[in-house]
Amino acid sequence: MDYYIMENKLQVEVRFDVIECLIQQNQWIITHIPNAFYSWE
């Protein structure tokens, strides 16, 4: 993704979310961490 942004000379930051999906006792538990890390970390 960072390559695409740089090649097209876009002036935006590249950040990624983390989504965790677990199943416990037949029930889904979903955790979302927005902007968890940048592309260069």
Secondary structure, DSSP 8 states (H G I E B T S, - for coil): -HHHHHHTT-----EEEEEEEEEETTEEEEEEEEEEEETT-
